[in-house]
Amino acid sequence: MRIVIYSMLVLLIAIQYPLWLGKGGWIKVYEMEKQVELQEAKNSLLALRNAKLAGDVKDLKDGTRAIEERARVEHGLIKEGEFFVQILPSDKPSTGYSNDGLKQSSSKQ
């Protein structure tokens, strides 16, 4: 009788092995579901990027406003009659004041 019980137990384990650890087992299915979720998240980000790019292409084809904006930003172009003013930060304060607003004294002795 013990031989029958042990053989049935061995058969049960043999049947369960592919279910849990085999090629299409539960562990593989779980890993694949996680990979699918990650890929879907990437796809949604790429879909948003594609929609933005499609809008840019449509705007460049239909309107002149986007072309003008790109020319100004990328190439520094200005219209006739406009003035381009660029303010650069200075390394040293040009006034006699320090960063905290107090007048600097130049005392030579």
C-alpha positions in Angstrom: 0.0 0.0 0.0 2.9 2.4 0.8 4.3 1.9 -2.7 1.0 3.0 -4.2 0.9 6.1 -2.0 4.5 7.0 -2.8 4.0 6.5 -6.5 0.9 8.7 -6.5 2.8 11.4 -4.6 5.6 11.2 -7.1 3.1 11.4 -10.0 1.5 14.4 -8.4 4.8 16.2 -8.0 5.7 15.3 -11.6 2.4 16.8 -12.9 2.8 19.9 -10.8 6.4 20.7 -11.9 5.5 22.0 -15.4 2.7 24.0 -13.9 4.9 25.9 -11.6 8.4 25.8 -13.1 8.0 24.7 -16.7 8.0 26.8 -19.9 4.5 28.0 -19.5 4.3 27.9 -15.7 2.8 30.4 -13.3 6.2 32.0 -12.6 6.9 32.6 -16.3 3.4 34.0 -16.8 3.8 36.4 -13.8 7.2 37.6 -15.2 5.7 38.1 -18.7 2.7 40.1 -17.2 5.2 42.4 -15.5 7.1 42.9 -18.8 3.9 43.6 -20.6 3.0 46.3 -18.0 6.4 47.9 -18.4 6.1 47.9 -22.2 2.6 49.4 -22.0 3.9 52.2 -19.8 6.7 52.9 -22.3 4.3 52.8 -25.2 2.0 55.4 -23.6 5.0 57.7 -23.1 6.0 57.3 -26.7 2.4 57.8 -27.8 2.4 61.2 -26.0 5.7 62.1 -27.6 4.4 61.1 -31.0 1.3 63.2 -30.6 3.4 66.2 -29.7 5.6 65.7 -32.7 2.6 65.3 -35.0 1.2 68.6 -33.7 4.6 70.2 -34.4 4.6 68.8 -37.9 1.1 70.0 -38.5 1.9 73.4 -37.2 5.0 73.7 -39.4 3.0 72.6 -42.5 0.0 74.8 -41.9 1.2 78.0 -40.1 4.1 80.4 -40.3 4.1 81.1 -36.6 6.0 78.0 -35.6 8.5 78.5 -38.4 9.1 82.1 -37.2 9.5 80.9 -33.6 12.0 78.3 -34.6 14.0 80.8 -36.7 14.1 83.2 -33.7 15.1 80.6 -31.2 17.5 78.4 -33.1 19.0 81.0 -35.5 18.6 84.3 -33.6 16.8 86.0 -36.4 14.9 89.2 -35.9 12.4 91.1 -38.0 13.1 94.3 -39.8 12.7 97.2 -37.4 13.2 95.1 -34.3 16.0 95.5 -31.8 17.8 92.6 -30.2 18.8 93.3 -26.6 20.9 90.8 -24.7 21.6 91.3 -21.0 24.6 89.3 -19.7 25.1 88.8 -16.0 28.3 90.5 -14.8 30.9 88.7 -12.7 31.5 91.7 -10.3 28.9 94.2 -9.2 29.4 97.4 -11.1 28.1 99.6 -8.2 29.8 100.1 -5.0 27.4 97.7 -3.2 28.1 94.1 -2.3 25.6 91.2 -2.8 24.0 91.9 0.6 23.3 95.6 -0.2 25.9 97.1 2.1 28.2 99.8 0.7 31.7 98.5 0.3 34.4 100.7 1.7 37.8 101.0 0.2 40.0 101.9 3.0 43.7 102.2 2.2 46.1 103.0 4.9 
